[in-house]
């Protein structure tokens, strides 16, 4: 995935939507500690990413696609 760190991207969306990690963990039926671990990850399972996209009403797949296109064009 090149230089796109999915945990950082999720963190950015949380910040933009003013949702705390604790709030997001509750939305995702997870605990805060686990959510912080997920935010450290560079990559994530696609089914989990789809779930987070729905929970946050944000298309992370579009972000990944745009990043891929940008990398291809700059290569």
C-alpha positions as CSV (number, residue, x, y, z in Angstrom):
1,X,0.0,0.0,0.0
2,X,2.9,2.3,-0.4
3,X,3.2,5.1,2.1
4,X,-0.5,5.0,3.3
5,X,-0.7,3.9,6.9
6,X,-4.3,2.8,7.5
7,X,-4.2,3.3,11.3
8,X,-3.1,6.9,10.7
9,X,-5.9,7.3,8.2
10,X,-8.5,6.1,10.6
11,X,-7.1,8.3,13.3
12,X,-7.4,11.3,10.9
13,X,-11.0,10.6,10.1
14,X,-11.8,10.2,13.8
15,X,-10.2,13.6,14.4
16,X,-12.1,15.2,11.5
17,X,-15.4,13.8,12.8
18,X,-14.5,14.7,16.4
19,X,-14.9,11.1,17.6
20,X,-12.6,9.9,20.4
21,X,-10.9,6.6,20.3
22,X,-13.0,5.5,23.2
23,X,-16.2,6.5,21.4
24,X,-15.1,4.7,18.3
25,X,-14.2,1.6,20.3
26,X,-17.8,1.6,21.7
27,X,-19.2,2.0,18.2
28,X,-17.2,-0.9,17.0
29,X,-18.1,-3.1,20.1
30,X,-14.4,-3.2,21.0
31,X,-12.4,-1.9,23.9
32,X,-10.1,1.2,23.9
33,X,-6.9,-0.8,24.3
34,X,-7.7,-2.9,21.2
35,X,-8.6,0.1,19.2
36,X,-5.3,1.8,20.0
37,X,-3.6,-1.4,18.8
38,X,-5.5,-1.2,15.5
39,X,-4.6,2.5,15.1
40,X,-0.9,1.4,15.2
41,X,-1.3,-0.9,12.3
42,X,-0.1,-0.1,8.8
43,X,-2.6,-2.5,7.3
44,X,-5.9,-4.0,8.2
45,X,-8.2,-6.8,7.2
46,X,-10.6,-5.7,4.4
47,X,-13.7,-6.9,6.2
48,X,-12.7,-4.8,9.3
49,X,-12.0,-1.8,7.0
50,X,-15.4,-2.2,5.4
51,X,-17.0,-2.2,8.9
52,X,-15.1,0.9,10.0
53,X,-16.1,2.6,6.7
54,X,-19.7,2.0,7.5
55,X,-19.4,3.0,11.2
56,X,-17.6,6.3,10.3
57,X,-19.5,6.9,7.1
58,X,-16.2,7.3,5.3
59,X,-15.0,5.4,2.2
60,X,-11.5,4.2,3.2
61,X,-11.4,2.1,0.0
62,X,-11.6,5.3,-2.1
63,X,-8.6,6.7,0.0
64,X,-6.6,3.5,-0.8
65,X,-7.6,3.7,-4.5
66,X,-6.6,7.4,-4.8
67,X,-3.3,6.7,-3.0
68,X,-2.6,3.8,-5.5
69,X,-3.4,6.0,-8.5
70,X,-1.2,8.8,-7.2
71,X,1.7,6.4,-6.7
72,X,1.2,4.9,-10.2
73,X,1.2,8.4,-11.8
74,X,4.3,9.4,-10.0
75,X,6.3,6.3,-10.9
